[in-house]
């Protein structure tokens, strides 16, 4: 192995350490806070769900839809509002789409 290859390998290892220890973006911190609140609340606030949908990064949408599905399974009668939110978010409209 040459010194050039060794430096390149060390750089690659450093990059993967940086990725593991990355600081979340402020928007992700905000959405995670709201997701945790909704997860713990038996009757999530429509206002908080609206705030999530207005701010959620695309890569977090599947987690949000799964959370809504879990909430829908908790009771005998799923909330029509929650079901509509799931439908809207899973239809590819993503954040900010309103019908």
KEKOLTI-884352 format. One record per residue (C-alpha): x, y, z; residue in three letters. Coordinates in steps of 0.1 Angstrom, whole numbers, plus 5000, padded with zeros to 4 digits. Layout:
REM residues N
XYZALA ...
END
This chain:
REM residues 99
500050005000UNK 501450344991UNK 501250655013UNK 498750804989UNK 496450504993UNK 496850515031UNK 495850885032UNK 492850815010UNK 491750525032UNK 492150735064UNK 490051005048UNK 487350755039UNK 487250625075UNK 487050985088UNK 484151055065UNK 482150755078UNK 482850865114UNK 481551215105UNK 478351065090UNK 477750865122UNK 478151165144UNK 476451425122UNK 474351695139UNK 470751675129UNK 469351975110UNK 467152215131UNK 464152115111UNK 464751745118UNK 465151825155UNK 461852015155UNK 459951735136UNK 461451465159UNK 460251655189UNK 456751675175UNK 456751305164UNK 457751205200UNK 454951415214UNK 452351265190UNK 453650915197UNK 453050965235UNK 449651135231UNK 446550915228UNK 444751195210UNK 447351385190UNK 446751755184UNK 445651845149UNK 447752165152UNK 450851955159UNK 450151725130UNK 449752025107UNK 453152155119UNK 454751815112UNK 453251805077UNK 454452165070UNK 457952095081UNK 458751725076UNK 461751635054UNK 460851385026UNK 463051115041UNK 460951125074UNK 457551085057UNK 457550705059UNK 458250725097UNK 455350975101UNK 452950765081UNK 453850455102UNK 453250655133UNK 449850755121UNK 449050395112UNK 450050285147UNK 447850555162UNK 444950435140UNK 445250085153UNK 445150195190UNK 441350255190UNK 438250085178UNK 437350365155UNK 440350525136UNK 440150905133UNK 438951005098UNK 441351305100UNK 444351075107UNK 443350835079UNK 443051135055UNK 446551255066UNK 447950915060UNK 446350905025UNK 447651255017UNK 451151185029UNK 451450845013UNK 450150964980UNK 453451134972UNK 452151484979UNK 454551515008UNK 454851805031UNK 452552105025UNK 450151925002UNK 446551985012UNK 443551864994UNK 
END
